[in-house]
Amino acid sequence: MGSASDSARPGTGEFHPLFAERLHLLDGLAAPSLVALPDTPGQAARRAAFDAPFDALELPDVRVEDAVAPGPHGPVSLRIYRPMSDADARPGLVWIHGGAFVFGDLDMPEADQTARLVAAAADAVVVSVDYRLALGGVHFPIPHDDCWVAWQWTRAQASDLGIDPERLAVGGGSAGGNLAASVALRGRDEGQPAWQALLVYPALHAAGEGFSDELRDCLVRTPPALLFGTDDSFSVNYLGGPVQMATPYAFPGVATDLAGFPSTFIENAEFDSLRASGEEFARQLAADGVDVELVTMCGVPHGHLNRAGLPMAAETCARLAARLRRLTLSS
């Protein structure tokens, strides 16, 4: 059996004041889905006010350059973040943003802010992936294939990028956590293993997992507009069909054998329906002998890494950086 350490603080049961003071802006807004997005100017304006940046974080100076990797569906755009100083054999992270498979780009806070903070704090090289979104007839496996291409490219370019190939991790948030886990699973299968997987509020199961009484109580007190995944529309859209057609590379939580998966860090959000997926995946990994560290960020809803200037986003980035600074991992 693997270990499943849970270093989470006990849940507060209350939203952090930074969120609590904005919750009224979401009154009357529906849960996000492909059929229930804000549909009036007033609703969109209130959602935008809720999502407005918090106090600006002081982002560190890093070197940033763009690159392109050739792939089976066309070129994949990448953005590379490196510390200002030159060095060889740094840890590396292929980082994949979220957005329900239909939103997001390299400039969103979950991509850019996260990459800058982690690269500087970990003295690491971060490669951020601009995969094709599940729009306009794009479905699995295209986004997965794009991320796999980014993984292969980074491994091949590790020496030129100053990355220690033995310390190359893959990670992501939300849908990006799904894609990162699928890359880690495919890497296990194809002999290109990741050093570790860093998953933040990941969507790992095509259909919603069962909620504990504690989580259900949190969700009852969460505005519907903050509840991701209350229907299966995003999963169905990503798959291009019913959730029953999900394969392990599409949704790693359906895998029946996770032995050999890399050492994994999972951070969930307290007020997030996807917390059930992250917690269940941690149990699955541990049952198959994989080392797992499970953390819950208290007082926040889904997607806190995508909140510009949010102190808790910086705290999560510090934990990701601490994982990358490790010289050894539990086995």
N, C-alpha and C positions, 0 to 999 in steps of 0.2 A: 504494500500500500504506500502511496505517496503521502506527503504531508500537505495539509491545507491550513496554513496559519492565517488567522484573521486578526489583523492589527487594527481593526476599525475601533473608533471610539464608540461608546454606547450612543444610539440615536437620541437626538434631542427631542424629537417629536414636534419640533417647531422650525419654521423657516428662519433662516438667518435674517437679521433685520434689514440687510441690504435688499433682500428679495421681498420680505414681508411688507415693506413700505410701498412696493409697486404692485402687489397682488390685485388691488382694486381695479387696475387698468384692464384686467382680464375678465371682469364680470360679464357673463353672457356669451363669451367666446367658446366655440366648440373645440373638442379635441382635434388635433391635427390629423388629417388623413388626406388621401388624394381626392376625396370627394367632399371635404369639409375644411377648406382653407378659408382664411378671412375674405369675405366676398363683398364688403362695402368699404368705401373710403374711411368711414369712421372706425370700423373694426381694424383695418390695416394700420391706421394711425395709432390706435391704442396699443396694438401689438408692437409697433415700432418704438413707442415710448417705453414699453416694458423692456425691450431689447436694447435700449440706448446704452452706450458705454458707461461704465462706472468710472471712478477716479482713475486717471491714466496710470498704468504701470510704467515704470522706467525700464524700457527694454534695452538689453545689453547690445553693445556693438558686436556684430559678427560679419563675416564675409559671406556674401550671397551671390550666387550665380545660377543661371538657368542652363538646363541641358535637355537633350531629347534622346529617348531610347526607342529604337525601332521595334515594332511589335506586329503581331498577326492581324490586328485590326487598324493598323496605322501607327504613326509616331505617338509616343507617350511623353508628355511634358513633365519635367522634374525640376525641382528647385533645391539647390544644395546650400546648406548652412554650415559654415566652418568657423571655429574660433579665430580670433585675429592673429594669434601666434602660429608659427609653423611647427609642425610635429608629425612624427610618423606613428603608426600603430595605435591610433586613437580608437575608442569604441565607436560604433556606428549604429544608426537607427534609421530604418526605412519607415517613414511616418505617413499614415493614411487618414485624411480627414473624413468626417462624417457628413450627414445631410440626408438621411433616409434614402440614400442611393439616387436622389433626384436633385439635391441642392449641393452647393459648395464649390469652392475653388481654392487656389493656392494663396489667395489674399485674405481669406476669412481668418478670424482670430484662432480658431481651432487648428488651423494649418500654420499660419505665419507666426503668431504670438507664441504658440507652443514650441515651434521649431527653434525660434530665437532663444527662448528661455532655457530649453533643454540643452541646446548646443553649448551655450556659455556655461551653464552650471555643471554640466557633465564633462566639459572639455572633450566634446564628441562631435562627430560629423552627422548631421541629420539630412536625409534625402526625402523631401516631401513629394508626394505623387499626385498628379492631376489626371486621375483616371476618368474614363468616359462615364457619364451619368446615364441612369436608366430612363432615358427620355427618347421620344421619337423612334420607337421600335428597338431601342437598345435594351437588352436583358442579359441575365446571366447566360453564358460565362464571360461576356465581354469586360465588365468592370474587374472581375477577378483576374482575367488574363492580363489586363493592363498592369495590375499590381504585381502579378507574377513576373512580368517583363521587367518592371522596376527593380524587383528583388534580384533577378538574374543579372541585370546591368550593374547594380551596385556591387554585387559579389565580384563580377569580372573587373570592375574598375577600382576595387578596394585599395590596391597599392597606390594608384595615382591619386586617390582621394585622401590618402593618409589614414585609412581604416585598417585595423587589425581584423583580418577575415575571420578569426576565431571568436571575435567579440562583435558580431553584427547581429543586431536585434531587429524585430519587426513589431510595429505597434500602430494603434489607431484608436479613434473615438467613434462610438455609436456604430453607424454603418461601416466606418473605417475600421472599427474593432472587429467586426465580422470579416472584412476583407483581410485584415492582418492575420487573424486566426486561420483563415483559409490558406493564406500563403505559408504559414507555419506548418499546417497540415500537409500541404503539397510538398513543401521542402523536406519534411520527414519522409514522404513516400518516394521522392525522386533523388534522394541523396544530396540535397542542398539545405541542410538543417539550419534553422535559426538558433542563435545563442540563447535568446529568450524572447518571449512574447509579452508585450506591454499593452493591455487592453483596458480602455476607459469607457465606462457605461456601454459595453458592447451589446449588439443585437445578434445573438448567436443561435436563436431558435426561430423557425419560420412562423410558428404559432405561439401565442403568449403562454408562458409558463404559469403554473398555479401560484397564487399569492399566499404568503404566510399571513396570519392574523395581524402581526405587527405591520407588515407592508400594506396590507389592505387598509388598516387604520390610517396610515400615512396618505394613501391615495385618496381616501374619502375626503381628506382635508386639502387636497391639491386641486387647484382650478383645472377644469378639463383641458383648457388650452395648453397646459404644461404636460399633459399625459401623452407621451409618445407610444404608439403601438397599441392603442385600445381596439383597433380593428386590424385586419390582416392586409389592408390595401397596399401598403408599401412593400410587404413581402411578396404579394401576388404580382405587383408590378415588376419587382426585381426579377422574379422567377419567370415571368411571362406565362404564368399558369397557376393552378391551385397550389396551396402550401404542401399538399401531399407529394408533390414532385420534387421537393427539396432533397438535394444530395449533400454529402458532407462538405464539398468544396463551396456549395452555395450557402449553407448554414451549418457550420461545424458542430453545432449542438446536436445534430441528428446522427453524428458519427457513433458507431458502436464500439470502436477500438481507438482509444486515444493514447495508448502506450507509445512512448517515444516522442511525444509532444514535448517541446522545450519547456524549461522552467518558466512559469507564467505569473505575471502580476496582473490582478484584476481590481480596478477601482470602480465601484458603483456610486450612484447618487442616491441619497436617502429618499427623496420624494420622486421616484422614477419607477414606472411600471417595468422598465427593462432591468431593474435590479434583480428581479426573479430569474431572468436569463443568465446574468452574470454569476449569481449564486449557484444556480444549477450547474453551469459549466464548471465552476470550481469543484463541485462535488464529483462530477464526472471525471475530471482530470485526476483528482486525488484517488478515486476508486481504481484508476488505471495506472497508479504508481507515479504520477507526475507531481513534482514540487509546485505548490501554488501558494501565493500570498494574496489574500483577499482583504480589501479595504473598502470602507464606506465613507464617502465625504458627507458629513452631516449638514443638514440645514439647506441643502440645495436641490433644485430640480434637475431634470435631464439637461445635458449640454453645457455644463458650467465652463468647460474649456473654451467654448465659443462666445464667452462673455468678455468683451474687451475691458481690460482694466480690473477685472474681478480678483480680489486677493486670494480667493480659494482656487482660482485657476493657477495662480503662481505656486500655491502650495502643492497642487497636483503635479505641476511640472518639476518641482523640487524632488518629489518622490520618484518620478520617472528618471530624473538625473541621478539620484542616489542608486537606483538599480543599475544604471549604465556605468557608474563608477566602480562597481564591485569587480574585483579581480577573479573571484570564484563564486559559484552558485551551488546551492544544495542540489543533490542528485536524488 
